[in-house]
Amino acid sequence: MEFSFESNRIFATDDSGKVIAEITFPETEEGTVDINRTFVDPSLRGQGIAGQLVKMAFEQITSSNKKAILSCPYAVKWAAENRPPE
């Protein structure tokens, strides 16, 4: 699956252009973003795509020297299981 990267969004589309996987993390204030939505099309669930999205989002956020807050329940769960304590 090929992902497209924007400043506050990572996503993938199918051949028709329909979004089939997406994570959004809008800036809430200078230097802080909110991972507020993770979406994977039901036909693709169970393949680890949501985890890939969250990991890529954290990498993009970190490389931009920004801080993340998490309001997306999946991102909260993923971070608790995969991120080392700060």
N, CA, C and O atoms as a MOPAC input file, in Angstrom:
PM7 MOZYME 1SCF
protein

 N      0.85400 1    -1.18200 1     0.00000 1
 C      0.00000 1     0.00000 1     0.00000 1
 C      0.89100 1     1.23300 1     0.00000 1
 O      1.84700 1     1.32700 1     0.77000 1
 N      0.56500 1     2.16800 1    -0.87000 1
 C      1.30000 1     3.41300 1    -0.93400 1
 C      0.57000 1     4.49500 1    -0.15800 1
 O     -0.63300 1     4.69900 1    -0.32400 1
 N      1.31400 1     5.17800 1     0.68600 1
 C      0.74000 1     6.24100 1     1.50100 1
 C      1.16900 1     7.60200 1     0.95700 1
 O      2.27400 1     7.75800 1     0.43700 1
 N      0.28300 1     8.57600 1     1.08500 1
 C      0.58300 1     9.96400 1     0.73700 1
 C      0.73000 1    10.73900 1     2.03900 1
 O      0.01900 1    10.49200 1     3.01400 1
 N      1.65800 1    11.67100 1     2.03300 1
 C      1.96400 1    12.43100 1     3.24500 1
 C      1.65900 1    13.90200 1     3.02200 1
 O      2.06600 1    14.49200 1     2.02200 1
 N      0.93800 1    14.48300 1     3.96800 1
 C      0.69700 1    15.91700 1     4.01500 1
 C      1.18200 1    16.39300 1     5.37600 1
 O      1.59300 1    15.57500 1     6.19900 1
 N      1.14600 1    17.67900 1     5.62900 1
 C      1.69500 1    18.18600 1     6.88800 1
 C      0.94600 1    17.66900 1     8.10900 1
 O      1.55600 1    17.50200 1     9.16500 1
 N     -0.34800 1    17.41100 1     8.00400 1
 C     -1.11400 1    16.95800 1     9.15900 1
 C     -2.00800 1    15.76900 1     8.82400 1
 O     -3.07300 1    15.58400 1     9.41400 1
 N     -1.54600 1    14.95700 1     7.84900 1
 C     -2.37700 1    13.84400 1     7.40000 1
 C     -1.51800 1    12.85000 1     6.62300 1
 O     -0.63700 1    13.23000 1     5.85200 1
 N     -1.79900 1    11.56200 1     6.85000 1
 C     -1.20700 1    10.48900 1     6.06600 1
 C     -2.37500 1     9.63600 1     5.60500 1
 O     -3.26600 1     9.31400 1     6.39000 1
 N     -2.36800 1     9.26700 1     4.31500 1
 C     -3.52400 1     8.53200 1     3.81000 1
 C     -3.15200 1     7.66700 1     2.60800 1
 O     -2.09100 1     7.82300 1     2.00500 1
 N     -4.05900 1     6.75400 1     2.28500 1
 C     -3.94400 1     5.92400 1     1.08800 1
 C     -5.29400 1     5.91600 1     0.40500 1
 O     -6.33700 1     5.99000 1     1.05500 1
 N     -5.26300 1     5.82600 1    -0.91400 1
 C     -6.49800 1     5.77000 1    -1.68500 1
 C     -6.48900 1     4.53000 1    -2.57500 1
 O     -5.43800 1     3.96300 1    -2.87300 1
 N     -7.67900 1     4.13000 1    -2.98600 1
 C     -7.77200 1     3.02400 1    -3.94400 1
 C     -7.66000 1     3.59100 1    -5.35900 1
 O     -7.44800 1     4.79100 1    -5.53700 1
 N     -7.80200 1     2.74100 1    -6.34400 1
 C     -7.64400 1     3.17100 1    -7.73800 1
 C     -8.66000 1     4.23300 1    -8.17100 1
 O     -8.41100 1     4.98500 1    -9.11400 1
 N     -9.79800 1     4.29200 1    -7.48400 1
 C    -10.81600 1     5.28700 1    -7.84000 1
 C    -10.61600 1     6.61600 1    -7.10400 1
 O    -11.33300 1     7.58300 1    -7.36000 1
 N     -9.63400 1     6.66100 1    -6.18500 1
 C     -9.38800 1     7.88400 1    -5.42400 1
 C    -10.06900 1     7.92300 1    -4.07800 1
 O     -9.92400 1     8.89800 1    -3.34200 1
 N    -10.80700 1     6.88600 1    -3.74100 1
 C    -11.48700 1     6.81300 1    -2.44200 1
 C    -10.45300 1     6.57000 1    -1.33700 1
 O     -9.57700 1     5.71500 1    -1.47100 1
 N    -10.56700 1     7.33200 1    -0.24800 1
 C     -9.65900 1     7.15100 1     0.89200 1
 C     -9.98000 1     5.81700 1     1.55600 1
 O    -11.12100 1     5.56000 1     1.94200 1
 N     -8.95300 1     4.96700 1     1.68400 1
 C     -9.14300 1     3.65400 1     2.29800 1
 C     -8.39700 1     3.51400 1     3.61800 1
 O     -8.62600 1     2.56300 1     4.36600 1
 N     -7.50200 1     4.45800 1     3.90800 1
 C     -6.78300 1     4.47400 1     5.18600 1
 C     -6.30800 1     5.89900 1     5.42300 1
 O     -5.84000 1     6.57100 1     4.50400 1
 N     -6.43500 1     6.36000 1     6.68500 1
 C     -6.09400 1     7.75700 1     6.95300 1
 C     -5.85600 1     7.97400 1     8.43900 1
 O     -6.50500 1     7.37500 1     9.29800 1
 N     -4.89700 1     8.85600 1     8.70700 1
 C     -4.71300 1     9.36400 1    10.06600 1
 C     -4.56800 1    10.87300 1     9.94100 1
 O     -3.87700 1    11.37100 1     9.05200 1
 N     -5.22800 1    11.59700 1    10.84300 1
 C     -5.14200 1    13.05700 1    10.82600 1
 C     -4.61100 1    13.54600 1    12.16400 1
 O     -4.90200 1    12.98700 1    13.22100 1
 N     -3.82000 1    14.61100 1    12.07900 1
 C     -3.23100 1    15.18200 1    13.28700 1
 C     -3.05200 1    16.69200 1    13.10800 1
 O     -1.94300 1    17.18400 1    12.90100 1
 N     -4.18300 1    17.41900 1    13.19500 1
 C     -4.12300 1    18.87100 1    13.02000 1
 C     -3.36400 1    19.55900 1    14.16000 1
 O     -3.32100 1    19.08000 1    15.29400 1
 N     -2.78000 1    20.68000 1    13.81400 1
 C     -2.06500 1    21.47100 1    14.81200 1
 C     -3.08500 1    22.15600 1    15.71800 1
 O     -4.01700 1    22.80100 1    15.23900 1
 N     -2.90200 1    22.01100 1    17.01600 1
 C     -3.81800 1    22.62200 1    17.98000 1
 C     -3.27100 1    23.93900 1    18.51200 1
 O     -4.02600 1    24.83700 1    18.88700 1
 N     -1.97200 1    24.03600 1    18.53900 1
 C     -1.28100 1    25.26500 1    18.89900 1
 C      0.13300 1    25.13600 1    18.36200 1
 O      0.52900 1    24.06000 1    17.91300 1
 N      0.88200 1    26.19600 1    18.40000 1
 C      2.24000 1    26.18500 1    17.86300 1
 C      3.04400 1    25.02500 1    18.44100 1
 O      3.25700 1    24.94700 1    19.65100 1
 N      3.48600 1    24.13000 1    17.57000 1
 C      4.34100 1    23.01800 1    17.97900 1
 C      3.62500 1    21.81500 1    18.56000 1
 O      4.28400 1    20.87200 1    18.99800 1
 N      2.29300 1    21.81300 1    18.58000 1
 C      1.53200 1    20.69400 1    19.13400 1
 C      0.44700 1    20.27100 1    18.14900 1
 O     -0.28100 1    21.10300 1    17.60800 1
 N      0.35500 1    18.96300 1    17.92800 1
 C     -0.69300 1    18.41800 1    17.06600 1
 C     -1.52800 1    17.43300 1    17.87500 1
 O     -1.08900 1    16.92100 1    18.90600 1
 N     -2.72800 1    17.18000 1    17.39200 1
 C     -3.63400 1    16.23900 1    18.03900 1
 C     -3.90400 1    15.08500 1    17.07000 1
 O     -4.53400 1    15.28000 1    16.03100 1
 N     -3.42900 1    13.89200 1    17.40800 1
 C     -3.78100 1    12.72300 1    16.60600 1
 C     -5.23600 1    12.42800 1    16.96200 1
 O     -5.53500 1    11.84800 1    18.00600 1
 N     -6.13100 1    12.84400 1    16.06300 1
 C     -7.54700 1    12.82500 1    16.40500 1
 C     -8.38200 1    11.80800 1    15.62900 1
 O     -9.55600 1    11.60600 1    15.93900 1
 N     -7.77800 1    11.16200 1    14.61400 1
 C     -8.58100 1    10.21700 1    13.83000 1
 C     -7.67600 1     9.22600 1    13.12700 1
 O     -6.69100 1     9.59300 1    12.48800 1
 N     -8.03200 1     7.97100 1    13.26200 1
 C     -7.40200 1     6.90300 1    12.49100 1
 C     -8.53400 1     6.12400 1    11.83900 1
 O     -9.47000 1     5.68900 1    12.51100 1
 N     -8.44100 1     5.95300 1    10.52300 1
 C     -9.48500 1     5.25400 1     9.78600 1
 C     -8.84800 1     4.22500 1     8.85900 1
 O     -7.87800 1     4.51700 1     8.16000 1
 N     -9.40900 1     3.01500 1     8.86200 1
 C     -9.04400 1     1.97800 1     7.89800 1
 C    -10.34300 1     1.38300 1     7.37000 1
 O    -11.23000 1     1.01800 1     8.14200 1
 N    -10.44600 1     1.28900 1     6.06200 1
 C    -11.62800 1     0.71000 1     5.43900 1
 C    -11.87400 1    -0.68800 1     6.01600 1
 O    -10.92700 1    -1.45100 1     6.20900 1
 N    -13.13000 1    -1.02500 1     6.29100 1
 C    -13.43300 1    -2.34000 1     6.87600 1
 C    -12.83800 1    -3.52000 1     6.09600 1
 O    -12.49500 1    -4.53900 1     6.69600 1
 N    -12.71400 1    -3.39900 1     4.79600 1
 C    -12.16600 1    -4.50000 1     4.00000 1
 C    -10.67800 1    -4.73400 1     4.25500 1
 O    -10.13800 1    -5.77000 1     3.86700 1
 N    -10.01400 1    -3.77400 1     4.90700 1
 C     -8.56400 1    -3.87300 1     5.15200 1
 C     -8.21800 1    -4.07800 1     6.62000 1
 O     -7.04200 1    -4.20600 1     6.96200 1
 N     -9.19900 1    -4.11100 1     7.47400 1
 C     -8.92300 1    -4.20400 1     8.91600 1
 C     -8.28600 1    -5.54700 1     9.26000 1
 O     -8.49000 1    -6.55000 1     8.57600 1
 N     -7.51400 1    -5.53400 1    10.33300 1
 C     -6.84700 1    -6.74000 1    10.79500 1
 C     -5.51100 1    -6.99800 1    10.11600 1
 O     -4.91000 1    -8.05200 1    10.32100 1
 N     -5.03300 1    -6.04700 1     9.30600 1
 C     -3.77000 1    -6.21300 1     8.58800 1
 C     -2.65000 1    -5.33800 1     9.15200 1
 O     -1.55600 1    -5.29300 1     8.59000 1
 N     -2.91600 1    -4.64900 1    10.24800 1
 C     -1.89100 1    -3.80800 1    10.87000 1
 C     -1.73700 1    -2.43300 1    10.24700 1
 O     -0.77800 1    -1.71900 1    10.54100 1
 N     -2.66400 1    -2.06000 1     9.39600 1
 C     -2.54800 1    -0.77800 1     8.69600 1
 C     -2.70400 1     0.39600 1     9.65600 1
 O     -1.97100 1     1.37800 1     9.54100 1
 N     -3.63000 1     0.32000 1    10.58900 1
 C     -3.81800 1     1.41600 1    11.55000 1
 C     -2.54500 1     1.63300 1    12.36300 1
 O     -2.14800 1     2.77200 1    12.61000 1
 N     -1.91400 1     0.55300 1    12.77400 1
 C     -0.65000 1     0.65900 1    13.51000 1
 C      0.43400 1     1.31600 1    12.67300 1
 O      1.20500 1     2.13000 1    13.18100 1
 N      0.50100 1     0.96900 1    11.39400 1
 C      1.47200 1     1.59400 1    10.49600 1
 C      1.22200 1     3.09100 1    10.39900 1
 O      2.15600 1     3.89200 1    10.41700 1
 N     -0.06200 1     3.46100 1    10.29600 1
 C     -0.40900 1     4.88100 1    10.20800 1
 C      0.03400 1     5.64000 1    11.45300 1
 O      0.62600 1     6.71400 1    11.35000 1
 N     -0.25100 1     5.08700 1    12.62400 1
 C      0.11400 1     5.77200 1    13.86800 1
 C      1.63600 1     5.88000 1    13.97500 1
 O      2.16000 1     6.93000 1    14.34800 1
 N      2.33300 1     4.81300 1    13.65300 1
 C      3.80300 1     4.83900 1    13.71500 1
 C      4.36200 1     5.90600 1    12.77100 1
 O      5.23300 1     6.68500 1    13.15900 1
 N      3.86400 1     5.94100 1    11.53700 1
 C      4.32900 1     6.95000 1    10.57800 1
 C      3.99800 1     8.36300 1    11.05500 1
 O      4.79500 1     9.28400 1    10.87900 1
 N      2.82200 1     8.53100 1    11.65700 1
 C      2.45000 1     9.85600 1    12.17000 1
 C      3.41600 1    10.29500 1    13.26700 1
 O      3.88200 1    11.43500 1    13.26800 1
 N      3.71600 1     9.39100 1    14.20000 1
 C      4.66900 1     9.74300 1    15.26300 1
 C      6.03400 1    10.08400 1    14.68200 1
 O      6.68900 1    11.01800 1    15.14500 1
 N      6.46700 1     9.34200 1    13.67800 1
 C      7.76200 1     9.62800 1    13.05100 1
 C      7.74700 1    11.00800 1    12.39500 1
 O      8.70300 1    11.77200 1    12.52900 1
 N      6.66800 1    11.32400 1    11.68900 1
 C      6.55900 1    12.62800 1    11.03500 1
 C      6.49000 1    13.75500 1    12.06400 1
 O      7.13500 1    14.79100 1    11.90200 1
 N      5.71500 1    13.55000 1    13.10800 1
 C      5.57600 1    14.56700 1    14.15500 1
 C      6.91400 1    14.80600 1    14.85400 1
 O      7.31700 1    15.95000 1    15.06300 1
 N      7.59300 1    13.72500 1    15.21000 1
 C      8.89300 1    13.82600 1    15.88700 1
 C      9.92100 1    14.51600 1    15.00000 1
 O     10.67100 1    15.37300 1    15.46700 1
 N      9.95900 1    14.14500 1    13.72200 1
 C     10.93800 1    14.74500 1    12.82300 1
 C     10.66700 1    16.22800 1    12.59100 1
 O     11.56600 1    16.96800 1    12.19000 1
 N      9.44200 1    16.66300 1    12.84000 1
 C      9.07900 1    18.07800 1    12.71200 1
 C      9.25500 1    18.82000 1    14.03100 1
 O      8.89600 1    19.99200 1    14.14900 1
 N      9.81600 1    18.11900 1    15.02800 1
 C     10.02700 1    18.70100 1    16.36300 1
 C      8.73300 1    19.20300 1    16.98500 1
 O      8.70100 1    20.23400 1    17.65800 1
 N      7.66600 1    18.44500 1    16.74200 1
 C      6.37900 1    18.79400 1    17.34100 1
 C      6.03800 1    17.78500 1    18.42600 1
 O      6.63000 1    16.70900 1    18.51600 1
 N      5.08500 1    18.15600 1    19.23100 1
 C      4.60000 1    17.31500 1    20.30400 1
 C      3.19900 1    16.83200 1    19.93800 1
 O      2.43400 1    17.55700 1    19.30200 1
 N      2.86800 1    15.61000 1    20.33900 1
 C      1.55400 1    15.06100 1    20.01000 1
 C      0.70600 1    14.85800 1    21.25200 1
 O      1.17700 1    14.37200 1    22.28100 1
 N     -0.55700 1    15.24500 1    21.13000 1
 C     -1.55300 1    14.82700 1    22.09900 1
 C     -2.44600 1    13.84800 1    21.36200 1
 O     -2.52900 1    13.88500 1    20.13400 1
 N     -3.10400 1    12.98600 1    22.08700 1
 C     -3.86300 1    11.91800 1    21.45600 1
 C     -5.31800 1    11.96200 1    21.89600 1
 O     -5.62200 1    11.78000 1    23.07500 1
 N     -6.21200 1    12.20300 1    20.95200 1
 C     -7.63700 1    12.11200 1    21.26600 1
 C     -8.28800 1    10.94300 1    20.52200 1
 O     -9.44100 1    10.60700 1    20.79200 1
 N     -7.57300 1    10.33100 1    19.60300 1
 C     -8.07400 1     9.15100 1    18.89100 1
 C     -7.88000 1     7.92300 1    19.78400 1
 O     -6.75600 1     7.63500 1    20.19400 1
 N     -8.94600 1     7.20400 1    20.08700 1
 C     -8.81800 1     6.03600 1    20.97700 1
 C     -7.81300 1     4.98800 1    20.47300 1
 O     -7.09300 1     4.39100 1    21.27300 1
 N     -7.76100 1     4.76500 1    19.17700 1
 C     -6.79700 1     3.78400 1    18.65900 1
 C     -5.36400 1     4.26400 1    18.89400 1
 O     -4.50700 1     3.47700 1    19.29600 1
 N     -5.10000 1     5.54100 1    18.64800 1
 C     -3.75400 1     6.07600 1    18.85500 1
 C     -3.35300 1     5.99600 1    20.32100 1
 O     -2.19600 1     5.71200 1    20.63100 1
 N     -4.29400 1     6.24200 1    21.22400 1
 C     -4.01100 1     6.13300 1    22.66200 1
 C     -3.59700 1     4.69900 1    22.99400 1
 O     -2.60300 1     4.47800 1    23.68500 1
 N     -4.36000 1     3.73600 1    22.50200 1
 C     -4.06500 1     2.32100 1    22.75100 1
 C     -2.72600 1     1.93100 1    22.13700 1
 O     -1.92100 1     1.26400 1    22.78600 1
 N     -2.48100 1     2.33800 1    20.90300 1
 C     -1.23400 1     2.00600 1    20.22400 1
 C     -0.04000 1     2.57600 1    20.99000 1
 O      0.95700 1     1.88500 1    21.20200 1
 N     -0.14600 1     3.83700 1    21.40100 1
 C      0.95700 1     4.48900 1    22.11200 1
 C      1.24500 1     3.78800 1    23.44400 1
 O      2.40600 1     3.62400 1    23.81900 1
 N      0.21400 1     3.38300 1    24.14300 1
 C      0.39900 1     2.69700 1    25.41700 1
 C      1.14400 1     1.37500 1    25.23500 1
 O      1.90000 1     0.95700 1    26.11200 1
 N      0.93000 1     0.72900 1    24.10900 1
 C      1.54700 1    -0.56300 1    23.86100 1
 C      2.89300 1    -0.48700 1    23.14100 1
 O      3.67600 1    -1.43400 1    23.21200 1
 N      3.18100 1     0.62100 1    22.44800 1
 C      4.34500 1     0.66200 1    21.58100 1
 C      5.35400 1     1.76600 1    21.83000 1
 O      6.50000 1     1.65300 1    21.39400 1
 N      4.96900 1     2.81700 1    22.51200 1
 C      5.90900 1     3.92500 1    22.72700 1
 C      6.61200 1     3.77400 1    24.05400 1
 O      5.97900 1     3.46900 1    25.06500 1
 N      7.92500 1     3.98600 1    24.06000 1
 C      8.62900 1     3.97900 1    25.34300 1
 C      8.24000 1     5.20800 1    26.14400 1
 O      7.86300 1     6.22700 1    25.56400 1
 N      8.32300 1     5.13200 1    27.46900 1
 C      7.97400 1     6.30000 1    28.29500 1
 C      8.91000 1     7.45300 1    27.97500 1
 O     10.08400 1     7.24700 1    27.66700 1
 N      8.38400 1     8.66400 1    28.05100 1
 C      9.20700 1     9.86500 1    27.76700 1
 C      9.96400 1    10.29200 1    28.99400 1
 O     10.70400 1    11.27500 1    28.95200 1

